[in-house]
Amino acid sequence: MSVRITHNGKETYRKMGTGEKVALEEYLQDFLKKHPTVELIVGSDSHSFNNHTVYVTTLVFRYKKRGAHVVYQKEKVPRINDLFSRLWAEMERSASLALHLRENVGVDISQIDLDYNDDPKFPSFKVRQAAMGYIESLGFNPKTKPFMLPAKGAANFLCR
């Protein structure tokens, strides 16, 4: 299966906190050698501004006991006004990264965080079921609100 938005391993990823650039695949492999028990969680978020939309995709290295380390990619695109399209593209970015890491690095992604609400009162509810089904069809474990979403939370923070 493929997604419309794809990762090729050449994207610029940075460490959260320092902004230091990292070569994602090499960095991931080195990190896992030092910390083989971390859980890998992927997530994305977006925010629209006057003329553009910012997407942030995160890879969270979650330590078993507590704490996490985050690397991220930030992307600025022309403003996306349609909410469904913007939210669907968040999911596509997360799915693309997870697929790339599974197929090219051979790592397991423990969950993909999706910024969708399980309450029908919220607009993101309209995307939730389709996106969760799609992520599951790719063999990943989707998580949405109200569960703790560390990758989504980091992406949300970095979008601003």
Helices and strands as residue ranges (DSSP letters): E 13-15, E 21-22, H 24-34, E 39-48, E 52-62, E 68-78, H 83-104, E 111-113, H 125-137, E 142-143, H 150-159
